[in-house]
Amino acid sequence: MTMNKELLSFFIIFIALLMGALYYTNIIQKPFISTLNSLKSSYHNSVKYTQDAIKKHFFQASQIEELKENLVKYENNHLVMQQLASEVADLLALNDSNLTSSPKVQLTRAISYEEFGNLNRLWLDVDDYNSSKIYGLIYKETVAGIVISKNDKALALLNRDIKCSYAVYVGEQKAPGVAHGNNEKNIVIEFIPSWFKIQKGDEVSTSGLDNIFFKGLKVGRVLSVTKSQGYQNAIIEPYYNSNEPSYFHIIKKVK
């Protein structure tokens, strides 16, 4: 009986030390996370391949028709964008400007939550990832959060995460402020100058001044405003509210 208790105590101590090492030691944690994410990515690829094969077999006709309709829309949008790009290029040339713009956006997939119970952090599958930069994250033309590096892997901090922060404009007067999460349902805009008139219902969009997002991407709407130490703070209801995160767009390059 004493022998069994000693053996049980040994296993408990061993497991505790192993979990502590995995949690606190980057040397062990980094390859563990990398391997786990690779397995998850392979699983998602297999599931997607199976789903695509089923759709191709059973829904090929309707899918082709849908793709044709989408292609017409994309071609129209592409022509409009070409026209706008041409006019902007002519305007820059007319004013002898050396400004250039070459934005880059990439589709990326969510692999899993960073840890159970925290719905505000996601591991992403990002090709050609530069761990020295912070990227903007978009979901269906609305701001979803930012992407930072953790253990040289892409980690999404969604809007409500307390460490998610980016520059915004509030209302028609484009009052500048800084958006960040507070691990609650809504997000907060701080450091809005007191001389701007902010009211409930004002729309919040990205300012582009942080070199993370394009200017004008939708963030949310103002719910309430308070004043503190010469500034205004606003509570914002964010537009992004997906309970099943899957695919996002990541802004690899703003200009």
Secondary structure by P-SEA (a helix, b strand, c coil): caaaaaaaaaaaaaaaaaaaaaccccaaaaaaaaaaaaaaaaaaaaaaaaaaaaaaaccaaaaaaaaaaaaaaaaaaaaaaaaaaaaaaaaaaaacccbbbbbbbbbbbbccccccccccbbbbbcccccccbbbbbbccccccbbbbbcccbbbbbccccccbbbbbcccccbbbbbbbbccccbbbbccccccccccccbbbbbccccccccccccccccccccccccbbbbbbbcccccccccbbbbbcccc
